[in-house]
Amino acid sequence: MPEEQLFKTEATQTRREIADTLVAVAEEIKSGTVTLGGMDEPVEASIPADPTFEVELERLTDSETGEERYELEYEIRWRRTPTTSTETEAE
């Protein structure tokens, strides 16, 4: 399945700033619509009632330096089924 990246952001922030962002996004998830990005080109996603939710904590170790890096990821997944011509006609 080809992947198309619709939005990505990465920035160093304080724990408090991250927590505030997660709280705001949690409210949007509850409402069913999440808006990402700024005023210039916002990207909107409609979240279905029962998506799949995954939490992952990874430890990555650099094979040369032994330096460890951690990643905490929250992922929400769902499928969008294309509408067929009969479904479109019924509307």
Summary of the structure (lengths in Angstrom):
residues: 91
radius of gyration: 17.8
end to end distance: 29.0
largest distance: 61.5
contacts: 136
relative contact order: 0.13
helix: 25%
strand: 31%
